[in-house]
């Protein structure tokens, strides 16, 4: 498998992680309001919290996401023009903002996620866990 295809695969995985994180931020409070039991599944909630904790930690440490670093290494970022779809996806997920703006945003998002743990507590035990 070529490095370019691996880079595109990493980009796709990155999009899936971003979608998972965003989905949880919306689905958890909405599901609590609508009585959806699955938004209280412990392992799912823990995975969501851990994923956003990694994002916030990387931001606090001033590091780019490890998926971004891996993708850049595989695709040779900056050396040639990426394919159209990769350019489009990159423009959606990589914004031209200063690093401090991302750090503040990711810390606020993580704080919101941690607050959701308290506002919509996951089930401790049950048949769906």
SERO-4910 file (N, C-alpha, C, O; in steps of 0.05 Angstrom, whole numbers):
BEGIN
 pado doro    nc1    nc2    nc3   cac1   cac2   cac3    cc1    cc2    cc3    oc1    oc2    oc3
  Unk    A     17    -24      0      0      0      0     18     25      0     37     26     15
  Unk    A     12     44    -17     29     68    -19     24     87      4      4     86     18
  Unk    A     44    104      8     42    123     30     19    142     26      6    150     46
  Unk    A     13    149      1     -9    167     -4    -36    155      4    -53    168     15
  Unk    A    -39    129     -2    -64    115      5    -66    113     36    -87    117     47
  Unk    A    -43    107     49    -43    106     78    -50    133     90    -65    135    109
  Unk    A    -39    155     77    -45    182     86    -75    188     84    -87    200    102
  Unk    A    -87    179     62   -116    184     58   -132    167     78   -153    176     88
  Unk    A   -122    143     85   -135    127    105   -134    140    133   -153    139    148
  Unk    A   -111    151    139   -108    165    165   -127    189    165   -139    195    186
  Unk    A   -129    204    143   -147    227    141   -176    217    146   -191    230    160
  Unk    A   -184    195    134   -211    184    137   -215    177    167   -237    183    178
  Unk    A   -196    165    179   -198    158    208   -201    183    224   -216    184    244
  Unk    A   -186    204    217   -187    229    231   -216    241    230   -226    251    249
  Unk    A   -227    240    206   -254    250    202   -274    234    219   -293    245    231
  Unk    A   -270    208    221   -288    191    237   -285    199    267   -306    200    281
  Unk    A   -261    203    276   -257    211    304   -270    238    310   -283    242    330
  Unk    A   -267    257    291   -279    284    295   -309    281    295   -323    293    312
  Unk    A   -321    265    277   -350    261    276   -360    248    302   -381    256    312
  Unk    A   -345    228    312   -352    215    337   -353    235    360   -372    236    376
  Unk    A   -332    251    362   -331    271    383   -353    291    381   -367    297    401
  Unk    A   -358    302    357   -379    322    354   -407    309    359   -424    321    372
  Unk    A   -411    285    348   -436    271    352   -442    268    382   -465    273    391
  Unk    A   -423    260    398   -427    257    427   -434    283    440   -451    283    458
  Unk    A   -422    305    432   -428    331    444   -457    339    440   -469    352    457
  Unk    A   -468    330    418   -497    337    412   -515    315    422   -536    321    434
  Unk    A   -508    290    417   -526    268    423   -531    264    453   -553    256    461
  Unk    A   -511    268    469   -514    263    498   -535    281    511   -553    271    523
  Unk    A   -533    308    508   -554    324    520   -581    320    506   -602    320    519
  Unk    A   -581    317    480   -606    313    466   -619    287    474   -643    285    479
  Unk    A   -602    266    475   -613    240    484   -623    240    512   -643    226    518
  Unk    A   -610    254    530   -620    256    557   -647    269    558   -665    261    572
  Unk    A   -650    291    542   -676    305    541   -698    288    529   -721    290    537
  Unk    A   -691    270    510   -711    254    496   -713    226    508   -729    210    498
  Unk    A   -698    220    529   -700    195    542   -686    171    528   -694    148    532
  Unk    A   -666    177    511   -652    156    498   -633    143    518   -614    155    528
  Unk    A   -637    118    523   -621    103    543   -592     99    534   -574     99    551
  Unk    A   -588     96    508   -561     90    498   -541    112    504   -516    107    504
  Unk    A   -550    137    508   -531    159    514   -519    156    542   -501    172    549
  Unk    A   -529    137    557   -518    133    584   -501    107    586   -495     99    608
  Unk    A   -495     95    564   -478     71    564   -450     79    573   -437     96    560
  Unk    A   -440     66    594   -415     74    606   -391     73    588   -376     92    586
  Unk    A   -387     50    574   -363     47    557   -363     68    535   -342     78    527
  Unk    A   -386     74    524   -388     94    502   -381    122    512   -366    137    499
  Unk    A   -392    128    536   -387    154    548   -358    157    556   -346    178    552
  Unk    A   -346    136    566   -318    136    574   -300    140    549   -280    155    550
  Unk    A   -306    126    528   -291    129    503   -293    158    492   -273    169    483
  Unk    A   -317    170    494   -320    198    486   -304    217    503   -291    235    492
  Unk    A   -306    213    529   -291    230    547   -261    227    543   -246    247    542
  Unk    A   -251    203    540   -223    198    536   -213    210    509   -191    221    508
  Unk    A   -229    207    488   -221    218    462   -217    249    464   -198    260    454
  Unk    A   -236    262    477   -233    291    480   -212    299    500   -200    321    497
  Unk    A   -206    282    519   -184    287    537   -157    287    522   -140    303    527
  Unk    A   -154    268    504   -130    267    487   -127    292    470   -105    303    468
  Unk    A   -149    301    459   -149    325    442   -140    349    459   -123    365    451
  Unk    A   -152    352    483   -146    375    500   -117    373    510   -103    394    511
  Unk    A   -108    349    517    -80    346    526    -60    354    505    -41    368    510
  Unk    A    -65    345    480    -47    352    458    -46    382    454    -25    394    449
  Unk    A    -69    395    457    -71    424    453    -55    438    475    -40    457    470
  Unk    A    -59    430    500    -45    442    523    -14    439    520      1    457    527
  Unk    A     -6    416    509     23    411    505     33    425    480     57    424    475
  Unk    A     16    438    465     24    453    441     31    434    418     47    442    401
  Unk    A     20    411    418     26    391    398      2    388    379    -21    390    387
  Unk    A      8    384    354    -12    377    335    -23    349    341     -9    333    354
  Unk    A    -46    344    331    -58    317    335    -40    296    322    -29    301    301
  Unk    A    -36    274    336    -19    253    325    -29    242    298    -12    233    282
  Unk    A    -55    244    293    -65    235    267    -57    255    245    -51    247    223
  Unk    A    -56    281    252    -47    301    233    -18    297    226    -10    298    203
  Unk    A     -2    292    247     27    288    243     32    263    225     48    264    207
  Unk    A     17    242    231     20    217    216     11    221    187     25    212    169
  Unk    A    -11    235    183    -21    241    156      0    257    141      6    251    118
  Unk    A     10    278    153     30    295    139     55    279    132     66    283    110
  Unk    A     64    261    150     87    245    144     82    226    121    100    222    104
  Unk    A     58    215    119     52    196     98     47    209     71     54    198     50
  Unk    A     35    233     71     28    246     46     49    266     37     48    276     15
  Unk    A     70    271     54     90    290     46     79    318     45     83    332     25
  Unk    A     64    326     65     50    351     65     69    374     57     91    376     66
  Unk    A     59    391     40     74    414     31     91    409      7    102    428     -5
  Unk    A     95    384     -1    113    377    -23     98    377    -50    110    384    -71
  Unk    A     73    370    -50     58    370    -75     29    376    -69     20    375    -46
  Unk    A     14    382    -89    -15    388    -86    -30    362    -80    -28    343    -95
  Unk    A    -45    361    -57    -60    337    -50    -84    334    -69    -92    353    -82
  Unk    A    -96    310    -71   -119    306    -87   -142    324    -78   -143    334    -56
  Unk    A   -161    329    -96   -183    347    -92   -199    341    -66   -204    358    -50
  Unk    A   -206    316    -63   -222    308    -39   -206    313    -14   -217    323      6
  Unk    A   -180    306    -14   -164    311     10   -162    341     16   -163    349     39
  Unk    A   -159    358     -5   -158    387     -1   -184    396     12   -184    413     30
  Unk    A   -207    386      2   -233    395     12   -236    387     41   -244    403     58
  Unk    A   -230    361     48   -232    352     75   -213    367     93   -221    375    115
  Unk    A   -189    372     84   -169    387    100   -180    415    106   -176    425    128
  Unk    A   -193    428     86   -203    455     90   -226    455    111   -230    476    124
  Unk    A   -240    433    114   -261    431    134   -250    427    162   -261    438    181
  Unk    A   -230    410    164   -220    403    191   -196    419    201   -190    419    225
  Unk    A   -181    431    183   -158    447    191   -163    477    186   -163    485    163
  Unk    A   -167    492    207   -174    520    204   -149    537    209   -132    530    225
  Unk    A   -146    559    194   -123    577    197   -126    596    221   -129    620    218
  Unk    A   -124    584    245   -126    600    270   -100    596    286    -86    576    282
  Unk    A    -94    615    303    -70    611    320    -75    588    339    -97    581    347
  Unk    A    -53    575    347    -54    551    364    -68    557    390    -82    539    401
  Unk    A    -65    581    401    -78    586    427   -108    585    424   -122    578    444
  Unk    A   -119    592    401   -148    591    397   -158    562    399   -179    556    410
  Unk    A   -143    544    387   -150    516    389   -148    505    417   -164    490    426
  Unk    A   -127    514    431   -123    505    459   -147    514    476   -158    497    491
  Unk    A   -155    538    474   -178    548    489   -204    533    481   -219    524    498
  Unk    A   -208    530    455   -232    516    445   -232    487    456   -253    477    465
  Unk    A   -210    473    453   -209    445    461   -212    442    492   -225    422    501
  Unk    A   -201    460    507   -205    459    536   -234    464    543   -245    451    561
  Unk    A   -247    483    530   -275    488    535   -293    464    527   -312    457    541
  Unk    A   -286    452    505   -301    428    496   -297    405    516   -316    391    522
  Unk    A   -273    402    525   -268    381    545   -283    386    571   -294    368    583
  Unk    A   -283    412    580   -297    419    604   -327    413    601   -340    404    620
  Unk    A   -338    419    577   -366    414    572   -371    383    572   -392    375    583
  Unk    A   -353    368    561   -356    339    561   -355    328    589   -371    310    596
  Unk    A   -337    338    605   -335    329    633   -361    337    648   -370    322    665
  Unk    A   -371    361    642   -396    370    655   -420    351    647   -437    346    663
  Unk    A   -419    342    622   -440    324    613   -440    298    629   -461    286    633
  Unk    A   -416    290    637   -413    266    654   -430    269    679   -442    250    689
  Unk    A   -430    294    690   -445    299    714   -474    304    709   -492    294    723
  Unk    A   -480    320    688   -508    327    681   -524    303    670   -548    301    676
  Unk    A   -510    286    655   -523    263    644   -506    239    651   -491    228    635
  Unk    A   -507    230    676   -489    209    685   -494    183    671   -517    175    666
  Unk    A   -472    169    664   -475    143    652   -485    122    673   -482    126    697
  Unk    A   -498    101    662   -507     80    680   -483     65    690   -463     61    676
  Unk    A   -484     56    715   -463     40    728   -464     11    718   -443      0    711
  Unk    A   -487      0    718   -491    -28    710   -518    -30    696   -536    -14    700
  Unk    A   -521    -51    680   -546    -56    667   -543    -74    643   -520    -79    635
  Unk    A   -564    -83    632   -563   -102    610   -550    -90    585   -539   -105    569
  Unk    A   -552    -64    580   -540    -52    556   -511    -45    559   -498    -39    540
  Unk    A   -500    -47    583   -472    -41    588   -454    -63    581   -430    -60    583
***
